[in-house]
Amino acid sequence: MKLVGVVFALAPLVALGLLVPSRQASASADQPPRFEVAGPAVGAPMTFIVYGDTRFTQRSDVVNAAARRALVARIANESPAAILIGGDLVYTGTNEDDYETYRSETREWTDRHIPVFVALGNHEFRGCEDEVDRCLGNWWRDAAPAGLSPFRWYSVTLGPAILAVILDSNAPLKPGSEQRTWFERQIESAGPRVKFILVVLHYPPVRDPFYPAVLDEKQVARYLSKTAASLRAKFVVIGSHLHNYERYRKKGVTYLVSGGGGAKPVPAIRLFGELSKLRTAVNFHYIRFVLQGDTLRATMVRFDAEERGDNPWSEPDGFEVQASK
């Protein structure tokens, strides 16, 4: 497995904005890479952000651009160790202008040297029915972490305690498939220092059943329902695709839907075990994760695009996951 170190932490290198590449002696060019974000000083908390469905584009009919930009600015002010985006970064995968909108609107992330790790969504392939390679080329060049090509899924370590597995839910995830075999290997080989495993993909494996499964995403939930209880690490699975926020817990695994990055909102029925019980229909948001010792705290940070008062921000949902003793 190729290990590409992208070390952003409290060291002087961060202040200088330098990347420090490293590679395992056992590196293999035929396996997806693992990227590395250094953890904070011993005892200090680590903050990172997860959300999706930003739909960077100049079109005004498919996105609330003001909400999208407000979220981007607020995230920058969080000074996170990393940002993970669950797909539909842009509206049209063939449109290079959409990627330029992404680069220009997130320039503050770049200026602050915040590493961004993106998953593939369905809109990364929009317009690419006969030219998938073109869309992948745009994504690898303008959005994916450097060094990822030709792979479509990969992993990231956030300090020693968190492993994030970034999946491509457009590709097969059934048992025996290439991605599924790789996914199981990441889970089963996680070292004893890994306390939490995040699974980030576009199509959410658990969500309001009003919306049917798209491809193989439910395979992730089936696998974890059989294996998670036997593993030391605790799991949080974050999907996007549905332009709202939802939270579930199934067989010891927390499942989130975080698709409120700016795309045109869709309703959430909030039945069948949904835990947040939000009463707001439109929920532009991101999720702030903070690791402190053995506790991973998550907070849904919501932006009210219709609020005309002084403070459109609220934190209407949150939860904690405790590491195994």
C-alpha positions as CSV (number, residue, x, y, z in Angstrom):
1,M,0.0,0.0,0.0
2,K,1.3,3.4,-1.0
3,L,1.5,5.8,2.0
4,V,1.4,9.5,1.1
5,G,2.0,11.7,4.1
6,V,0.2,15.0,4.1
7,V,1.2,16.3,7.4
8,F,-0.7,19.3,8.7
9,A,-0.6,19.8,12.5
10,L,1.0,22.0,15.1
11,A,4.5,21.6,13.9
12,P,6.4,24.5,12.3
13,L,6.0,22.9,8.9
14,V,2.3,23.7,9.1
15,A,3.0,27.4,9.6
16,L,5.1,27.3,6.6
17,G,2.5,25.4,4.6
18,L,4.9,22.6,3.6
19,L,3.9,19.1,2.6
20,V,6.1,16.3,3.9
21,P,5.7,13.2,1.7
22,S,6.7,9.8,3.0
23,R,6.4,6.3,1.7
24,Q,6.4,2.9,3.3
25,A,9.1,0.5,2.3
26,S,6.4,-1.9,1.3
27,A,4.7,0.6,-1.0
28,S,2.8,-0.9,-3.9
29,A,1.8,1.0,-7.0
30,D,-1.2,-1.3,-7.6
31,Q,-3.0,-0.4,-4.3
32,P,-4.9,2.8,-3.5
33,P,-2.9,5.3,-1.4
34,R,-3.2,6.1,2.2
35,F,-2.9,9.8,3.1
36,E,-1.8,11.0,6.5
37,V,-2.7,14.0,8.6
38,A,-0.6,14.4,11.7
39,G,-2.4,14.6,15.0
40,P,-2.2,17.4,17.5
41,A,0.1,17.7,20.4
42,V,-0.4,15.0,23.1
43,G,-3.6,15.8,25.0
44,A,-4.8,18.5,22.6
45,P,-8.1,18.1,20.8
46,M,-8.3,17.5,17.0
47,T,-11.1,19.1,15.0
48,F,-12.1,18.0,11.5
49,I,-15.1,18.6,9.2
50,V,-17.3,16.3,7.2
51,Y,-20.1,17.2,4.8
52,G,-21.2,16.8,1.2
53,D,-23.3,18.0,-1.8
54,T,-21.7,21.4,-2.2
55,R,-22.4,21.5,-5.9
56,F,-19.9,24.1,-6.8
57,T,-21.2,25.7,-10.0
58,Q,-22.2,29.1,-11.3
59,R,-25.8,27.9,-12.0
60,S,-28.3,29.4,-9.6
61,D,-31.2,27.0,-10.1
62,V,-29.5,23.9,-8.5
63,V,-27.8,25.3,-5.5
64,N,-28.0,28.0,-2.8
65,A,-24.7,29.7,-3.5
66,A,-25.0,32.1,-0.6
67,A,-25.4,29.2,1.8
68,R,-22.6,27.3,0.2
69,R,-20.2,30.2,0.6
70,A,-21.3,30.8,4.2
71,L,-20.5,27.2,5.1
72,V,-17.1,27.4,3.4
73,A,-16.2,30.5,5.3
74,R,-17.4,29.1,8.6
75,I,-15.5,25.9,8.1
76,A,-12.3,27.9,7.4
77,N,-12.8,29.7,10.7
78,E,-13.0,26.4,12.5
79,S,-9.3,25.8,11.5
80,P,-9.9,22.1,11.1
81,A,-7.1,19.6,10.7
82,A,-8.9,18.3,7.6
83,I,-12.1,18.5,5.6
84,L,-13.8,15.4,4.2
85,I,-16.4,15.9,1.5
86,G,-18.8,13.0,0.6
87,G,-19.2,13.7,-3.1
88,D,-21.2,15.9,-5.5
89,L,-18.4,18.5,-5.0
90,V,-19.4,20.0,-8.4
91,Y,-22.6,20.0,-10.3
92,T,-21.4,18.7,-13.7
93,G,-18.3,16.6,-13.9
94,T,-17.5,17.6,-17.5
95,N,-17.6,21.3,-16.7
96,E,-14.2,22.5,-15.8
97,D,-15.7,25.9,-14.8
98,D,-17.5,24.1,-11.9
99,Y,-14.1,23.0,-10.6
100,E,-12.8,26.5,-11.1
101,T,-15.7,27.7,-8.9
102,Y,-14.7,25.2,-6.3
103,R,-11.1,26.4,-6.3
104,S,-12.0,30.1,-6.2
105,E,-14.6,29.8,-3.5
106,T,-12.4,27.6,-1.2
107,R,-9.3,29.7,-1.7
108,E,-9.2,30.4,2.0
109,W,-9.0,26.7,2.7
110,T,-5.9,26.6,0.4
111,D,-4.4,29.7,2.0
112,R,-4.8,28.1,5.5
113,H,-3.3,24.9,4.2
114,I,-6.3,22.8,5.2
115,P,-6.1,19.4,3.5
116,V,-9.3,18.3,1.7
117,F,-10.3,14.7,1.0
118,V,-13.2,14.1,-1.4
119,A,-15.3,11.1,-2.3
120,L,-16.8,10.6,-5.8
121,G,-20.5,11.3,-6.1
122,N,-22.9,10.9,-9.0
123,H,-22.5,14.5,-10.1
124,E,-18.8,14.0,-10.7
125,F,-19.9,11.8,-13.6
126,R,-22.7,14.1,-14.8
127,G,-22.4,14.6,-18.5
128,C,-19.9,11.7,-18.8
129,E,-22.1,8.9,-20.0
130,D,-19.6,8.3,-22.9
131,E,-16.5,9.9,-21.5
132,V,-16.0,8.7,-17.9
133,D,-12.2,9.2,-18.3
134,R,-12.7,12.9,-18.9
135,C,-14.7,13.3,-15.7
136,L,-12.2,11.3,-13.7
137,G,-9.4,13.3,-15.2
138,N,-11.1,16.5,-14.1
139,W,-11.6,15.1,-10.6
140,W,-8.1,13.8,-10.1
141,R,-6.6,17.1,-11.4
142,D,-8.8,19.6,-9.6
143,A,-10.3,17.9,-6.5
144,A,-8.7,14.6,-5.4
145,P,-5.6,14.6,-3.2
146,A,-2.4,14.7,-5.2
147,G,-1.1,11.3,-6.0
148,L,-4.5,9.5,-6.1
149,S,-4.8,8.8,-9.8
150,P,-5.6,6.2,-11.1
151,F,-7.5,5.1,-8.0
152,R,-11.1,6.1,-7.1
153,W,-11.1,5.1,-3.4
154,Y,-8.5,5.5,-0.7
155,S,-7.9,6.0,3.0
156,V,-6.7,8.7,5.3
157,T,-5.3,8.6,8.9
158,L,-6.1,11.6,11.1
159,G,-3.5,11.3,13.7
160,P,-2.9,7.8,15.1
161,A,-6.5,7.3,16.5
162,I,-8.7,7.8,13.4
163,L,-8.8,6.0,10.1
164,A,-11.1,7.4,7.4
165,V,-12.0,5.1,4.5
166,I,-13.1,7.0,1.4
167,L,-15.3,4.9,-0.9
168,D,-16.6,5.3,-4.4
169,S,-20.3,4.3,-4.1
170,N,-20.5,4.4,-7.9
171,A,-18.3,1.3,-8.1
172,P,-19.3,-2.2,-7.0
173,L,-19.3,-2.9,-3.2
174,K,-20.6,-6.4,-3.3
175,P,-18.6,-9.2,-1.7
176,G,-15.7,-10.2,-3.9
177,S,-15.6,-6.9,-5.8
178,E,-12.2,-5.1,-6.0
179,Q,-13.4,-2.2,-3.8
180,R,-15.1,-4.4,-1.3
181,T,-12.0,-6.6,-0.9
182,W,-9.9,-3.5,-0.4
183,F,-12.4,-2.1,2.1
184,E,-12.5,-5.2,4.2
185,R,-8.7,-5.3,4.2
186,Q,-8.6,-1.7,5.6
187,I,-11.0,-2.5,8.4
188,E,-9.4,-5.8,9.3
189,S,-5.8,-4.5,9.3
190,A,-6.5,-1.3,11.3
191,G,-3.9,-1.3,14.1
192,P,-4.5,-1.3,17.8
193,R,-4.0,2.5,18.1
194,V,-7.0,3.2,15.8
195,K,-9.9,4.0,18.1
196,F,-12.4,5.2,15.4
197,I,-13.0,4.3,11.8
198,L,-15.0,6.7,9.6
199,V,-16.5,5.4,6.4
200,V,-17.2,8.3,3.9
201,L,-19.1,7.6,0.7
202,H,-21.8,9.4,-1.4
203,Y,-24.8,7.1,-1.2
204,P,-25.8,6.7,2.5
205,P,-26.1,3.0,3.5
206,V,-28.7,3.9,6.1
207,R,-31.2,6.7,5.5
208,D,-34.9,7.5,5.3
209,P,-36.4,4.4,3.6
210,F,-38.6,6.8,1.6
211,Y,-35.5,7.1,-0.7
212,P,-34.6,3.7,-2.2
213,A,-31.0,2.4,-2.5
214,V,-29.1,3.6,-5.6
215,L,-26.4,1.0,-6.1
216,D,-24.5,-1.2,-3.6
217,E,-24.3,1.2,-0.6
218,K,-26.4,-1.0,1.7
219,Q,-23.6,-3.6,1.4
220,V,-21.6,-1.5,3.7
221,A,-24.2,-1.6,6.4
222,R,-24.6,-5.4,6.0
223,Y,-20.9,-5.9,6.4
224,L,-20.6,-3.7,9.4
225,S,-23.7,-5.3,11.1
226,K,-21.8,-8.6,11.0
227,T,-18.3,-7.4,11.9
228,A,-18.3,-4.1,13.8
229,A,-19.2,-5.6,17.2
230,S,-16.1,-7.9,17.0
231,L,-13.7,-5.1,16.3
232,R,-12.1,-2.7,18.8
233,A,-12.6,0.5,16.8
234,K,-15.9,2.3,16.8
235,F,-17.5,3.1,13.5
236,V,-19.2,6.3,12.1
237,V,-20.5,6.1,8.5
238,I,-21.2,9.4,6.7
239,G,-23.1,9.5,3.4
240,S,-24.4,12.4,1.4
241,H,-26.6,12.5,-1.7
242,L,-29.8,13.4,0.2
243,H,-29.7,17.2,0.6
244,N,-30.5,17.2,4.3
245,Y,-29.3,15.8,7.7
246,E,-30.2,12.5,9.3
247,R,-28.7,10.4,12.1
248,Y,-29.2,6.7,12.9
249,R,-27.6,4.0,15.1
250,K,-27.7,0.4,13.9
251,K,-26.0,-2.5,15.7
252,G,-23.5,-0.2,17.4
253,V,-22.6,1.9,14.3
254,T,-23.6,5.5,13.9
255,Y,-24.9,6.4,10.4
256,L,-25.2,10.0,9.2
257,V,-26.6,11.7,6.1
258,S,-24.8,15.0,5.5
259,G,-25.9,16.4,2.2
260,G,-26.5,20.0,3.2
261,G,-23.5,21.7,1.6
262,G,-25.5,24.0,-0.6
263,A,-27.4,21.8,-3.1
264,K,-31.1,22.4,-3.5
265,P,-32.8,20.9,-0.3
266,V,-34.9,17.8,-0.2
267,P,-37.2,16.8,2.6
268,A,-36.4,14.3,5.3
269,I,-39.4,12.4,6.7
270,R,-37.6,11.5,10.0
271,L,-39.4,8.2,10.8
272,F,-38.1,4.7,11.3
273,G,-35.5,5.4,14.0
274,E,-34.1,8.8,12.9
275,L,-32.5,10.2,16.0
276,S,-32.0,13.9,15.4
277,K,-35.7,14.7,15.3
278,L,-35.0,18.0,13.6
279,R,-38.1,20.1,12.9
280,T,-36.5,22.3,10.3
281,A,-37.2,21.2,6.7
282,V,-34.1,23.0,5.1
283,N,-30.8,22.2,6.8
284,F,-27.7,23.6,5.1
285,H,-24.9,22.4,7.4
286,Y,-21.6,20.7,8.1
287,I,-20.6,18.3,10.9
288,R,-17.8,19.3,13.2
289,F,-16.0,16.3,14.8
290,V,-13.7,16.9,17.8
291,L,-11.5,14.1,19.1
292,Q,-10.5,14.6,22.7
293,G,-8.8,11.6,24.3
294,D,-11.2,8.6,24.0
295,T,-14.2,10.7,23.1
296,L,-15.3,11.6,19.6
297,R,-17.9,14.5,19.7
298,A,-19.9,15.4,16.6
299,T,-22.0,18.6,16.2
300,M,-24.3,19.5,13.3
301,V,-23.6,23.1,12.5
302,R,-26.6,24.6,10.7
303,F,-26.9,27.7,8.6
304,D,-30.3,29.3,8.2
305,A,-30.4,30.9,4.8
306,E,-33.7,32.6,5.6
307,E,-32.6,34.1,8.9
308,R,-32.6,37.9,8.7
309,G,-31.3,38.5,12.2
310,D,-27.8,38.8,13.6
311,N,-27.0,35.1,13.9
312,P,-28.1,32.5,11.3
313,W,-26.0,29.7,12.9
314,S,-27.2,27.0,15.3
315,E,-26.1,23.6,16.5
316,P,-29.3,21.6,16.8
317,D,-27.9,18.1,16.9
318,G,-24.9,16.4,18.4
319,F,-23.7,13.1,19.8
320,E,-20.6,11.4,21.3
321,V,-18.9,8.1,20.5
322,Q,-16.7,6.6,23.2
323,A,-13.7,4.5,22.3
324,S,-13.4,0.9,23.6
325,K,-11.8,0.5,26.9
